[in-house]
Amino acid sequence: MKQTGLIFYSVLVFFLRASGDSPYDLPVNDWLVFLEGGVGIGSMDRTVDGMETEWFGVDTLRAGGENDGVGFRLGIGKRVAENLTPVIYAGGSTLFSGLFFDNHGPFIPPELFYVIKEKAIGLELRYINIRIGGGYSFYSGDVTLCPDDREGAEPGEDWDGILGNTGGPHFIFGAFSQIEGFGWGGDLIFRPIPIQFPETPTGVTPEEFTRDVIEFRISAQIALYLF
């Protein structure tokens, strides 16, 4: 009976600590370090504000679509209250055209495919199992104009180029496991990405414009409280 009670108490302590509460008061380590990596699914508007004919020589471009991502973050923070920890982080991501629901194929109008590389820094606040953060991202990458696969490429409809280097803010809101060691998290990431095209096949150099990318990312993490 005593052993059963000890096991029950240990399990209770485990779940209370995982949720940020504890039935006993022990000294805690204040400094947090973490490494996480994840994959996400998102959306992005791929049109160019009615400038298709002037820029690419096509009558229309396919509108928004799936735009997925994969990336990592490394961070360090310090607990300032029982359940509150500010964190400074840095990381990188690659955003690319959809793999799951938005594959290009026949009977689809010409479409712009982006592969965007992101390097990011930022500040995050963790409260119990919730985190909210924001920072600044640096972008580079490539763009490809893919024709309708059924009709084949018309003049100007088969083209690719290197995007200019740009930067802008990003915002994160999500939840994460509180267990020290190995855990997981889910985040909604919003990025208004400034995009700077190279010269198009028609010879017109487009001006910089912004495309909003919204991504839901699931990540695995190693998080340790030290010192």
Salt bridges, closest charged atoms under 4 A:
ASP30 OD1 - ARG79 NE 3.79
GLU36 OE2 - ARG73 NE 2.96
GLU36 OE1 - ARG131 NH1 3.15
ASP49 OD1 - ARG211 NH2 3.53
ASP102 OD2 - ARG46 NH1 3.02
ASP102 OD1 - ARG62 NH1 2.82
GLU111 OE2 - ARG46 NH1 2.19
GLU111 OE1 - ARG62 NH1 3.13
GLU111 OE1 - HIS104 ND1 2.94
GLU118 OE1 - ARG191 NE 3.16
GLU124 OE1 - ARG73 NH2 2.81
GLU124 OE2 - ARG126 NE 2.66
GLU151 OE2 - ARG150 NH2 3.27
ASP187 OD2 - ARG131 NH2 2.53
GLU215 OE1 - ARG191 NH1 2.92
GLU215 OE2 - ARG217 NE 2.79
